[in-house]
Amino acid sequence: MSKRRLKFWGWGYEDQTLSEIQARQIAERISALTGLSPEGYVPPPKLSEIELSTPRLTPPCALESICSTSAYDRAAHTYGKSYPDYIRAYERDFSTAPDIVAFPETENQIIQLLDWADGAGAAVIPFGCGSTVVGGIEPVVGGGFRGALTIDMRRMAKVLEIDPTARAARIQAGALGPDLERQLKPSGLTLRHFPQSFEFSTLGGWIATRSGGHFATLYNHIDDLVESLRMIAPAGTVESRRLPGSGAGPSPDRLMIGSEGSLGIITEAWMRLHQKPTFRASSAARFTSFETATKAVRAIAQAGLWPSNCRLVDAEETKLAGAGDGSFHMVVLGFESSDHPVDSWMDRALECVRDLGGEFDTAGERDTTADAWRKAFITAPFKREGLISCGLMHDTFETSITWERLADFHVKVKTATEEVIQRTTGKPGHVSCRFTHAYTDGCAPYFTLHAQPTPGQEVCQWTEIKTAASDMLMREGGTITHHHAVGRDHMPWYSGQQPALIGDALAAVKDRLDPKGMLNPGVIVPLR
C-alpha cells in the first residue's frame, strides 16, 4: 500500500481534498450567513502544473541518502498555511521553494547538515510539519545566501524514555501529535496538548512557536509542559538540566521556547505529562449580551476552579460554526480530572453563569452544543480551502489583553477590521470573535474575518487588512500574537513590541549561537 501523503499546497492529506461540489457548498453556506458572494471556482494545484527552479545546491555524497530535490518535497516545504500562502499556491507560484529538503534521523546528521550548509553558504529552515500561518517556514532569506536547505524533523519522532514516577517523558522533536500520544498510551500518561493543528504539527514545532492547546485554561501554553530541552546550533549543542523548577538565573529553556528555529534546531525535550482523565464534565452557556458573557468568563477564571476549557464564542461565530442561530453568545465549559469527580467544579462554574443571567443546558444535554462547536473547530482548516477556491478570503488573527481594557479593545479592533475590509475591497466584510484562552488577569481574543477580495488583488488586499488590524492591536495595548507565533508576517510589529535593548540582546545571542545568521533568517531576529 502507498503511504498516505500530505498535500503539498494545503491542509491535511491528499485524500482529504474537497471536490468542487463540496467547496461550492461550503462557500454558499458562508455566503448565506455573511452576505458575501463567491466568485467562480479555482481548483487546487497539481504537482504537474508547478515549475520549480533548478536547485542551486548539491548535497555532499555523505548526506545524499537523507536529502531530496524531488518536486513534491520541494513544493511541500515552500509554504505554510496562511491565506497568502494558499493564494500563491493556487496561482501555481512556488518560486521560493527550498533547493534541498533533508530528513535527518540522528543528531549527528543534523550537525553534518549544519556544517555543510555553513561551508556552502546556505540558509537553513527548520521544519516540523508546516502548519504555520505566519510565514514561519518559507525560504525567503534575503540575498546573502547561495540557496536554502530545509531540515524536516519528522524522522526523529520517538518517545525515547518515560519516567512514570515524575510523570515525564523524553521525546524527539519530530513527533506528530497523534503519534506522540499513541506512543504514550501504554503508560496511561498523556501530554494533553491539543492545538487545532494537532494532527499536522510536531512537538518541536509546538515548543519553537509557543503553541497553545485546546484545553486552554488548565494547560495554557506548551511552555508550562517543558521540563528540559536539547537544541543543536551551528556553534554547538545546548542542553538544559532536567528539573521541576529552578531559580538559577534566566531560564535557558525560556530562551529556546519561542525561538522559531532562529537560534538552533530543537531535537528533543523532557515533557511533563498527566494521567489520562477519567472524570469529565462539559457544558455550554448562553448569553444575550457579549459584555455579560465576558464577565462570566472572568468570574470563572478568577474563582480558582481551573476548568480545562473556558471559551467565549460570539453570536456570529456560533452561527458560522453551526453551534447556534446567532441569537446568543456561547461560553464553552469543560472540567476533567484523573483523580476525582468534577461535578462540583462544574456546578460552581454554572453558578457564576446563573449569577450573571446566563442560561445553560440540563445535565443530560450539556455535551450537545459543546460538541458541535468542537467539531467545527477541528474541521475549520479543511473548510477554509473551499472558501478560498471559491474566491472568498478567510483568515484569523489573535492577541491578548487585560480584562479592564477588553471592552473598548474588542470594539475598536472589530470596527477597524470591518472598515479596512470595506475600504480595501469595496464590499462589506464579516468579523467575528472568540476567546481561546482565559486567565485571571485577561483573555486571548481570536478574530475571524471573511471578505470578498478583488480577483488578482488577493495578497495586496490581505496585506492592507492585516496591517490595519495589527496596527490597531498594538495601538490599543494588545500583543501581536498570543499563540500563532511571529514568523515573517509579524516581524514588523514584534520588533516594535519588544523592548529595544532585548532585541539587541537577542541579536547578540544569535550571533553567538549562529555566527553566520543562517538559521531561519529574518525570523525573531531581523535580517542583517
C-alpha positions as CSV (number, residue, x, y, z in Angstrom):
1,M,0.0,0.0,0.0
2,S,1.2,3.5,-0.8
3,K,1.9,5.8,2.1
4,R,-0.7,8.4,2.8
5,R,0.8,11.7,1.6
6,L,0.2,15.3,2.8
7,K,-1.0,17.9,0.4
8,F,1.9,19.9,-1.0
9,W,-0.2,23.1,-1.1
10,G,-2.7,23.0,1.8
11,W,-4.1,21.5,5.0
12,G,-4.3,17.7,5.5
13,Y,-3.7,14.7,3.4
14,E,-4.2,14.5,-0.4
15,D,-7.3,12.2,0.1
16,Q,-8.9,15.0,2.2
17,T,-9.0,17.4,-0.7
18,L,-12.5,18.9,-1.2
19,S,-14.3,18.3,-4.5
20,E,-15.6,21.3,-6.4
21,I,-19.2,20.5,-5.3
22,Q,-18.1,20.4,-1.6
23,A,-16.2,23.6,-2.0
24,R,-19.1,25.4,-3.5
25,Q,-21.5,24.1,-0.8
26,I,-19.2,25.4,1.9
27,A,-18.9,28.8,0.1
28,E,-22.7,29.0,-0.4
29,R,-23.4,28.4,3.3
30,I,-20.9,31.1,4.3
31,S,-22.4,33.4,1.7
32,A,-25.9,32.9,3.1
33,L,-24.6,33.8,6.6
34,T,-22.4,36.7,5.7
35,G,-23.8,38.2,2.6
36,L,-20.6,37.7,0.6
37,S,-20.8,36.4,-2.9
38,P,-18.5,33.5,-4.0
39,E,-16.9,34.1,-7.5
40,G,-16.2,31.1,-9.7
41,Y,-14.0,28.2,-8.7
42,V,-10.3,27.8,-8.9
43,P,-9.1,24.1,-8.5
44,P,-6.2,23.3,-6.2
45,P,-2.8,23.0,-7.9
46,K,-1.5,19.7,-9.3
47,L,2.2,18.9,-9.0
48,S,2.4,18.6,-12.8
49,E,1.4,22.3,-13.1
50,I,4.3,23.5,-10.9
51,E,7.5,24.8,-12.4
52,L,10.4,24.8,-9.9
53,S,13.8,26.4,-10.5
54,T,16.9,24.3,-10.8
55,P,18.4,23.6,-7.3
56,R,21.3,25.9,-6.6
57,L,22.9,23.5,-4.1
58,T,24.1,19.9,-4.3
59,P,24.3,17.8,-1.1
60,P,27.6,16.1,-0.4
61,C,27.8,12.3,-1.1
62,A,27.8,11.5,2.7
63,L,24.3,13.2,3.1
64,E,22.7,12.2,-0.2
65,S,20.7,9.4,1.3
66,I,18.7,11.8,3.6
67,C,18.4,14.7,1.1
68,S,15.8,15.2,-1.6
69,T,15.4,17.6,-4.5
70,S,12.1,16.0,-5.8
71,A,9.4,18.3,-7.0
72,Y,7.0,17.1,-4.3
73,D,9.4,17.6,-1.4
74,R,10.5,21.0,-2.5
75,A,6.9,22.2,-3.2
76,A,5.6,20.7,0.1
77,H,8.2,22.7,2.1
78,T,7.7,26.1,0.3
79,Y,4.7,27.4,2.2
80,G,2.8,27.2,5.5
81,K,-1.0,27.5,5.7
82,S,-1.6,31.2,5.8
83,Y,-4.1,32.9,3.5
84,P,-1.4,34.4,1.2
85,D,0.3,31.0,1.2
86,Y,-2.8,29.5,-0.2
87,I,-3.3,32.3,-2.8
88,R,0.3,31.9,-4.2
89,A,-0.1,28.1,-4.2
90,Y,-3.4,28.4,-6.2
91,E,-1.5,30.7,-8.6
92,R,0.9,27.9,-9.1
93,D,3.7,30.1,-7.8
94,F,6.4,28.1,-5.9
95,S,9.3,30.4,-6.8
96,T,10.6,30.5,-3.3
97,A,10.9,26.7,-2.9
98,P,13.9,25.4,-1.0
99,D,16.7,24.0,-3.1
100,I,17.1,20.8,-0.9
101,V,15.0,19.1,1.7
102,A,16.8,17.0,4.3
103,F,15.2,14.3,6.5
104,P,17.8,13.6,9.3
105,E,17.4,10.6,11.6
106,T,20.0,11.5,14.2
107,E,21.5,14.5,15.8
108,N,24.8,13.7,14.2
109,Q,23.2,14.1,10.8
110,I,21.8,17.5,11.8
111,I,25.3,18.5,12.8
112,Q,26.7,17.3,9.5
113,L,23.9,19.2,7.6
114,L,24.7,22.4,9.5
115,D,28.4,22.1,8.9
116,W,27.8,21.5,5.2
117,A,25.4,24.4,4.9
118,D,27.9,26.7,6.7
119,G,30.5,25.9,4.1
120,A,28.0,26.0,1.2
121,G,26.6,29.4,2.1
122,A,23.1,28.0,2.5
123,A,20.3,29.3,4.7
124,V,18.7,26.6,6.9
125,I,15.0,26.4,7.6
126,P,13.9,24.1,10.5
127,F,10.6,22.4,9.6
128,G,8.1,20.4,11.7
129,C,5.0,19.8,9.5
130,G,4.4,23.2,8.0
131,S,1.2,24.3,9.8
132,T,2.4,27.8,10.4
133,V,0.0,30.6,9.5
134,V,2.5,33.5,9.9
135,G,5.2,32.7,7.3
136,G,7.4,30.8,9.6
137,I,9.0,28.4,7.2
138,E,9.1,29.9,3.8
139,P,12.7,30.2,2.5
140,V,12.5,34.0,2.0
141,V,16.0,34.6,3.3
142,G,17.4,37.7,1.6
143,G,20.3,37.9,-0.9
144,G,23.1,36.8,1.4
145,F,22.8,33.1,0.8
146,R,23.6,30.8,-2.2
147,G,20.5,28.7,-1.6
148,A,18.1,27.3,1.0
149,L,18.2,24.0,2.8
150,T,15.0,22.9,4.7
151,I,15.6,20.4,7.5
152,D,12.4,18.3,8.1
153,M,12.5,16.7,11.6
154,R,9.7,14.1,11.2
155,R,12.0,11.1,11.1
156,M,13.1,11.9,14.6
157,A,9.8,11.1,16.2
158,K,10.3,8.6,19.0
159,V,9.3,8.7,22.7
160,L,12.7,7.7,23.9
161,E,12.1,7.4,27.7
162,I,9.2,7.6,30.1
163,D,9.6,8.4,33.8
164,P,6.3,7.2,35.4
165,T,7.3,8.4,38.9
166,A,7.8,12.0,37.9
167,R,5.2,11.7,35.1
168,A,7.5,12.9,32.3
169,A,8.9,11.6,29.0
170,R,11.9,12.4,26.8
171,I,10.5,12.8,23.3
172,Q,12.1,13.6,19.9
173,A,11.1,16.9,18.4
174,G,9.7,15.4,15.1
175,A,6.9,13.5,16.7
176,L,3.5,14.5,15.3
177,G,0.7,14.9,17.8
178,P,-1.2,11.6,17.2
179,D,1.9,9.5,17.0
180,L,3.2,11.1,20.2
181,E,0.0,10.2,22.1
182,R,0.0,6.7,20.6
183,Q,3.5,6.0,22.0
184,L,2.5,7.4,25.4
185,K,-0.8,5.4,25.6
186,P,0.6,2.2,27.1
187,S,1.9,4.2,30.1
188,G,-1.5,5.7,30.8
189,L,0.0,9.1,30.5
190,T,-0.7,12.0,28.1
191,L,0.8,15.3,27.2
192,R,-2.7,16.7,27.0
193,H,-1.7,19.4,24.5
194,F,-4.1,19.6,21.6
195,P,-3.7,22.7,19.3
196,Q,-6.0,22.9,16.3
197,S,-3.1,21.7,14.2
198,F,-2.6,18.6,16.5
199,E,-2.7,16.1,13.6
200,F,-0.3,18.1,11.4
201,S,2.2,19.6,13.8
202,T,5.2,18.3,15.8
203,L,6.4,18.6,19.4
204,G,9.4,20.7,18.2
205,G,7.1,23.0,16.3
206,W,4.9,23.5,19.4
207,I,7.9,24.4,21.5
208,A,9.6,26.6,18.9
209,T,6.4,28.6,18.4
210,R,5.0,28.6,22.0
211,S,1.9,26.7,20.9
212,G,-1.4,27.0,22.8
213,G,-3.7,23.9,23.2
214,H,-7.4,23.2,23.1
215,F,-7.5,22.6,26.9
216,A,-6.7,26.2,27.1
217,T,-7.4,27.2,30.7
218,L,-5.9,24.3,32.7
219,Y,-2.9,23.8,30.4
220,N,-2.3,27.1,28.7
221,H,0.9,27.0,26.7
222,I,3.4,24.4,25.8
223,D,5.9,26.4,27.9
224,D,4.4,25.0,31.1
225,L,4.8,21.4,29.9
226,V,8.6,21.7,29.1
227,E,10.9,20.2,31.8
228,S,14.1,20.5,29.8
229,L,15.3,20.9,26.2
230,R,18.1,19.9,23.8
231,M,19.0,22.1,20.8
232,I,21.6,21.9,18.1
233,A,23.0,25.2,16.9
234,P,25.8,25.9,14.4
235,A,28.1,26.9,17.4
236,G,27.3,23.7,19.4
237,T,24.8,21.8,21.4
238,V,22.7,23.4,24.1
239,E,21.0,21.2,26.8
240,S,19.2,22.4,29.9
241,R,19.2,20.5,33.1
242,R,16.1,18.4,33.9
243,L,14.5,19.9,37.0
244,P,11.0,20.6,38.3
245,G,11.9,24.2,38.8
246,S,15.0,26.4,39.2
247,G,15.8,29.9,40.4
248,A,19.2,29.9,38.9
249,G,19.2,33.0,36.7
250,P,17.3,33.4,33.4
251,S,15.9,30.1,32.2
252,P,17.8,28.6,29.3
253,D,14.5,26.8,28.4
254,R,12.7,30.1,28.0
255,L,15.3,31.3,25.6
256,M,14.8,28.3,23.3
257,I,11.0,28.1,23.7
258,G,9.6,30.5,21.1
259,S,12.8,30.9,19.2
260,E,11.2,29.6,16.0
261,G,14.3,27.9,14.6
262,S,16.3,31.1,14.6
263,L,18.7,30.1,17.4
264,G,19.0,26.4,16.8
265,I,17.1,23.2,16.0
266,I,15.3,21.7,18.9
267,T,15.9,17.9,18.8
268,E,14.3,16.5,21.9
269,A,12.6,17.6,25.2
270,W,11.7,16.2,28.5
271,M,7.9,16.9,28.8
272,R,5.6,17.0,31.8
273,L,2.8,14.5,31.4
274,H,-0.6,13.9,33.0
275,Q,-2.6,10.9,33.9
276,K,-5.4,10.3,31.4
277,P,-8.5,11.9,32.7
278,T,-11.3,9.6,33.8
279,F,-13.7,12.2,35.2
280,R,-15.1,14.8,32.7
281,A,-17.9,17.3,32.5
282,S,-18.8,19.8,29.8
283,S,-21.5,22.4,29.2
284,A,-22.4,25.4,27.0
285,A,-23.9,28.5,28.5
286,R,-25.8,31.1,26.5
287,F,-25.8,34.9,27.0
288,T,-27.7,37.6,25.1
289,S,-25.0,40.2,26.0
290,F,-21.4,39.8,24.9
291,E,-20.3,42.0,27.8
292,T,-22.1,39.9,30.3
293,A,-20.6,36.7,28.8
294,T,-17.2,38.3,29.2
295,K,-17.9,38.9,32.9
296,A,-18.9,35.2,33.3
297,V,-15.6,34.0,31.8
298,R,-13.7,36.4,34.1
299,A,-15.6,35.2,37.2
300,I,-14.9,31.6,36.4
301,A,-11.2,32.3,35.6
302,Q,-10.8,34.2,38.9
303,A,-12.7,31.7,41.0
304,G,-9.8,29.2,41.2
305,L,-11.7,26.4,39.6
306,W,-9.2,25.9,36.7
307,P,-11.5,24.4,34.0
308,S,-9.8,22.5,31.3
309,N,-11.7,24.7,28.8
310,C,-13.4,28.1,29.2
311,R,-14.0,29.8,25.9
312,L,-16.3,32.6,24.8
313,V,-17.7,32.4,21.2
314,D,-19.6,35.4,20.0
315,A,-23.0,35.1,18.4
316,E,-21.7,35.5,14.8
317,E,-19.1,32.8,15.3
318,T,-21.5,30.3,16.8
319,K,-23.8,30.8,13.8
320,L,-20.9,30.3,11.4
321,A,-19.9,27.1,13.3
322,G,-23.4,25.7,13.2
323,A,-23.5,25.7,17.0
324,G,-26.2,28.4,17.3
325,D,-28.6,30.6,15.4
326,G,-26.8,33.9,16.0
327,S,-29.2,34.9,18.9
328,F,-26.8,34.2,21.7
329,H,-23.1,34.3,22.7
330,M,-21.8,31.0,24.0
331,V,-19.4,30.1,26.8
332,V,-18.0,26.6,26.3
333,L,-17.0,25.0,29.7
334,G,-15.1,21.8,30.4
335,F,-13.6,20.2,33.5
336,E,-11.6,17.0,33.8
337,S,-9.5,15.0,36.3
338,S,-7.8,11.7,36.6
339,D,-8.3,11.7,40.4
340,H,-11.8,12.8,41.4
341,P,-15.2,13.7,40.1
342,V,-15.5,17.3,38.7
343,D,-19.3,17.8,39.0
344,S,-18.9,20.2,42.0
345,W,-16.5,22.3,40.0
346,M,-18.9,22.4,37.0
347,D,-21.8,23.3,39.4
348,R,-19.9,26.2,40.8
349,A,-18.9,27.5,37.4
350,L,-22.6,27.3,36.3
351,E,-23.5,29.3,39.5
352,C,-21.2,32.0,38.1
353,V,-23.1,31.7,34.8
354,R,-26.5,31.9,36.5
355,D,-25.5,34.8,38.7
356,L,-24.8,36.8,35.5
357,G,-28.1,35.9,33.8
358,G,-26.7,33.1,31.6
359,E,-28.7,30.0,30.6
360,F,-27.3,26.5,30.2
361,D,-28.2,23.0,29.2
362,T,-29.5,20.5,31.6
363,A,-27.1,17.7,32.7
364,G,-28.3,15.3,30.1
365,E,-28.0,17.8,27.3
366,R,-24.7,19.5,28.3
367,D,-22.5,17.9,25.7
368,T,-24.5,18.6,22.6
369,T,-23.8,22.3,21.9
370,A,-20.2,22.0,23.1
371,D,-19.6,19.0,20.8
372,A,-21.0,21.0,17.8
373,W,-18.5,23.8,18.5
374,R,-15.6,21.4,19.0
375,K,-16.3,19.6,15.7
376,A,-16.5,22.9,13.8
377,F,-13.2,24.0,15.4
378,I,-11.4,20.9,14.2
379,T,-12.8,20.9,10.7
380,A,-12.4,24.7,10.1
381,P,-9.0,24.4,8.3
382,F,-10.4,21.9,5.8
383,K,-13.4,24.0,5.0
384,R,-11.2,27.1,4.5
385,E,-9.7,25.7,1.3
386,G,-13.3,25.5,-0.1
387,L,-13.8,29.2,0.6
388,I,-10.5,30.2,-1.0
389,S,-11.2,28.0,-4.0
390,C,-14.5,30.0,-4.5
391,G,-12.8,33.4,-4.2
392,L,-13.6,34.3,-0.5
393,M,-11.0,35.5,1.9
394,H,-11.0,33.6,5.3
395,D,-8.3,34.5,7.8
396,T,-7.8,34.8,11.5
397,F,-5.6,36.8,13.9
398,E,-5.3,36.6,17.6
399,T,-4.0,38.6,20.6
400,S,-4.4,39.0,24.3
401,I,-5.5,41.9,26.5
402,T,-6.1,42.5,30.2
403,W,-9.8,42.4,31.4
404,E,-10.1,46.1,32.2
405,R,-9.2,47.1,28.7
406,L,-11.1,44.4,26.9
407,A,-14.5,46.1,26.1
408,D,-13.0,49.1,24.2
409,F,-10.3,46.9,22.7
410,H,-12.8,44.4,21.3
411,V,-15.0,47.1,19.7
412,K,-12.1,49.1,18.2
413,V,-10.3,46.0,16.7
414,K,-13.5,44.6,15.2
415,T,-14.6,48.0,13.9
416,A,-11.2,48.8,12.4
417,T,-11.0,45.5,10.7
418,E,-14.5,45.8,9.2
419,E,-13.7,49.4,8.0
420,V,-10.4,48.3,6.3
421,I,-12.2,45.4,4.5
422,Q,-14.8,47.8,3.2
423,R,-12.2,50.4,2.1
424,T,-9.9,47.8,0.5
425,T,-12.3,45.5,-1.3
426,G,-15.2,47.9,-1.8
427,K,-17.5,45.5,-0.1
428,P,-18.6,44.8,3.5
429,G,-16.7,42.2,5.4
430,H,-17.6,40.0,8.3
431,V,-15.6,39.8,11.5
432,S,-16.4,37.5,14.5
433,C,-14.5,36.8,17.7
434,R,-14.0,34.2,20.4
435,F,-11.7,33.8,23.4
436,T,-9.3,30.9,23.0
437,H,-7.7,31.3,26.5
438,A,-8.8,32.8,29.7
439,Y,-6.6,33.9,32.5
440,T,-7.2,35.5,35.9
441,D,-5.9,38.9,34.5
442,G,-7.2,38.8,31.0
443,C,-8.0,36.7,27.9
444,A,-6.9,35.9,24.3
445,P,-9.4,37.3,21.8
446,Y,-9.3,35.5,18.4
447,F,-10.8,37.2,15.4
448,T,-12.1,35.5,12.2
449,L,-12.6,37.6,9.1
450,H,-14.4,36.9,5.9
451,A,-14.1,39.2,2.9
452,Q,-14.6,39.2,-0.9
453,P,-11.3,40.3,-2.4
454,T,-10.8,41.5,-6.0
455,P,-9.6,38.7,-8.2
456,G,-5.9,39.1,-8.8
457,Q,-5.5,41.5,-5.9
458,E,-6.0,39.0,-3.0
459,V,-2.5,39.2,-1.5
460,C,-2.3,43.0,-1.7
461,Q,-5.7,43.4,-0.2
462,W,-4.9,40.9,2.6
463,T,-1.7,42.8,3.4
464,E,-3.7,46.0,3.8
465,I,-6.3,44.4,6.0
466,K,-3.6,42.5,8.0
467,T,-1.6,45.8,8.5
468,A,-4.6,47.8,9.7
469,A,-5.7,45.1,12.1
470,S,-2.2,44.6,13.5
471,D,-1.6,48.3,13.9
472,M,-4.8,48.5,15.9
473,L,-3.8,45.6,18.2
474,M,-0.6,47.3,19.0
475,R,-2.1,50.8,19.4
476,E,-4.6,49.5,21.9
477,G,-2.1,47.6,24.0
478,G,-2.5,44.0,22.8
479,T,0.2,41.6,21.7
480,I,0.8,41.0,18.0
481,T,0.4,37.2,18.7
482,H,-0.8,35.1,21.6
483,H,-0.1,31.7,20.2
484,H,0.3,31.8,16.4
485,A,4.0,32.8,16.7
486,V,5.9,35.6,15.0
487,G,7.2,34.1,11.7
488,R,7.9,36.6,9.0
489,D,4.4,38.1,8.8
490,H,4.5,39.6,12.4
491,M,8.1,40.7,12.5
492,P,7.3,44.5,11.9
493,W,5.1,44.6,15.0
494,Y,7.1,42.2,17.1
495,S,10.2,44.4,16.6
496,G,8.1,47.3,18.0
497,Q,6.5,45.3,20.8
498,Q,9.9,44.0,22.0
499,P,12.0,46.3,24.2
500,A,14.8,47.7,22.0
501,L,17.6,46.5,24.3
502,I,16.1,43.0,24.5
503,G,16.1,43.0,20.7
504,D,19.8,43.9,20.7
505,A,20.5,41.2,23.3
506,L,18.7,38.5,21.2
507,A,20.7,39.6,18.2
508,A,23.9,39.1,20.2
509,V,22.7,35.6,21.3
510,K,22.0,34.7,17.7
511,D,25.5,35.9,16.7
512,R,26.9,33.6,19.3
513,L,24.8,30.5,18.5
514,D,24.5,31.1,14.8
515,P,27.5,33.3,13.7
516,K,26.6,33.4,10.0
517,G,22.9,34.0,10.6
518,M,21.8,31.1,8.5
519,L,19.1,29.7,10.7
520,N,15.6,30.9,9.6
521,P,16.9,34.3,8.6
522,G,14.6,37.2,9.3
523,V,12.5,35.4,12.0
524,I,12.7,36.7,15.6
525,V,16.0,38.5,14.8
526,P,15.8,40.8,11.8
527,L,17.9,40.2,8.8
528,R,21.2,41.9,8.9
